[in-house]
Amino acid sequence: MRAVSTVADTLVFLVLVSAAVGTLVVVPSSSPSPPPRAESTAETLTTTTLSVPVAATAGDERRRAHGTPAGLLARAALANATLDDRRLLPGALPRRVRSRVRATRPTPDVHLVARWEPYSNASLAGRVAVGSPPPRDVRTDVETVTVPSGVAVTDARLDAAAADGYRPLATLVAERFVDRSFPPGAARSNLADPAVRDRTAARYRRFAAVTGADVRGPLGDGSAATARARLVDALATRLAADMRARFETPSVAADAVRERPGTVRLVVVTW
């Protein structure tokens, strides 16, 4: 009897195993595809060229900015600079660059952020972004490129300024930024040119309002050099206070400045 029972048990087991095997379903792998390489998008941004209108005021309609998308984004980031979150310069260039670059992206699944700052987490910084950030549940690829800012400071000048304290160091940074925003020769001629005088004066007044400078007299006299000097002095006062709050010594502050102002960092995210 036991032998018969064992045979029966074996037959039942085999039937159950066969049924189980027959119901197995092979599920294909659902691993997501890798995202497009951000490196190729970054290469496009640094090798192709675009043209963007600079201004649309009387006598200035035909002025255009030409350059690579990366270079124009760097320029837009500086034009969009803020001091304690207040924009320093008026103008539509950042918006126009964003719009033009957005329209020429190879795919909408690209997020670009161009950022400039003289040192990490500075109260003075410029930023411009194109496209929406990626969804949280997607795989991304990231590439970072640097673009010259025109605000570079040499090591020798940094060290010399830092040896005299926070204020000389802040003045050096302020001079470079004001020179970039109001080129000495162009600023003088623009204040004397009726076609662009009002727009140029508006830039000075906006910068002065944010920094606390008084440029009414120099603008009335057409003295661009004096107006620029007052902007530098006011901005340096603000930056010196910021440096004192962030860095233990002027030397530490100089080391932080050494790493940053000469370039705009462009972060490219694809998915």
NORKA-V190188 format. One record per backbone hydrogen bond with DSSP energy under -0.5 kcal/mol. CO is the residue of the C=O (numbers start at 0). NH is the residue of the N-H. If there is no record, write none. Layout:
CO_NH ; CO_NH
//
This chain:
0_4 ; 1_5 ; 2_6 ; 3_7 ; 4_8 ; 5_9 ; 6_10 ; 7_11 ; 8_12 ; 9_13 ; 10_14 ; 11_15 ; 12_16 ; 13_17 ; 14_18 ; 15_19 ; 16_20 ; 17_21 ; 18_22 ; 19_22 ; 20_23 ; 24_26 ; 25_27 ; 36_39 ; 36_40 ; 37_41 ; 38_42 ; 39_43 ; 40_44 ; 41_45 ; 42_46 ; 43_46 ; 43_47 ; 44_69 ; 49_66 ; 51_64 ; 56_59 ; 59_62 ; 62_53 ; 62_54 ; 63_65 ; 64_51 ; 66_49 ; 67_71 ; 68_72 ; 69_73 ; 70_74 ; 71_75 ; 72_76 ; 73_77 ; 74_78 ; 75_79 ; 77_80 ; 80_87 ; 80_88 ; 81_124 ; 82_85 ; 84_86 ; 85_82 ; 91_95 ; 92_96 ; 93_97 ; 94_98 ; 95_99 ; 96_100 ; 97_101 ; 98_102 ; 99_103 ; 100_103 ; 100_104 ; 101_104 ; 107_109 ; 108_270 ; 110_268 ; 111_129 ; 112_266 ; 113_127 ; 114_264 ; 115_125 ; 117_260 ; 118_121 ; 122_83 ; 122_124 ; 123_117 ; 124_81 ; 125_115 ; 127_113 ; 129_111 ; 134_137 ; 140_269 ; 142_267 ; 144_265 ; 146_263 ; 153_157 ; 154_158 ; 155_159 ; 156_160 ; 157_161 ; 158_162 ; 159_163 ; 160_163 ; 161_164 ; 164_168 ; 165_169 ; 166_170 ; 167_171 ; 168_172 ; 169_173 ; 170_174 ; 171_175 ; 172_176 ; 173_177 ; 174_178 ; 175_179 ; 176_180 ; 177_181 ; 182_186 ; 183_187 ; 184_188 ; 185_189 ; 186_190 ; 187_191 ; 188_192 ; 191_193 ; 192_195 ; 192_196 ; 195_199 ; 196_200 ; 197_201 ; 198_202 ; 199_203 ; 200_204 ; 201_205 ; 202_206 ; 203_207 ; 204_208 ; 205_209 ; 206_210 ; 207_211 ; 207_212 ; 212_214 ; 214_218 ; 215_219 ; 216_220 ; 217_221 ; 217_222 ; 221_223 ; 222_226 ; 223_227 ; 224_228 ; 225_229 ; 226_230 ; 227_231 ; 228_232 ; 229_233 ; 230_234 ; 231_235 ; 232_236 ; 233_237 ; 234_238 ; 235_239 ; 236_240 ; 237_241 ; 238_242 ; 239_243 ; 240_244 ; 241_245 ; 242_246 ; 248_252 ; 249_253 ; 250_254 ; 251_255 ; 252_256 ; 253_257 ; 254_258 ; 255_258 ; 256_259 ; 256_260 ; 259_262 ; 261_148 ; 261_149 ; 263_146 ; 263_265 ; 264_114 ; 264_266 ; 265_144 ; 265_267 ; 266_112 ; 266_268 ; 267_142 ; 268_110 ; 269_140
//
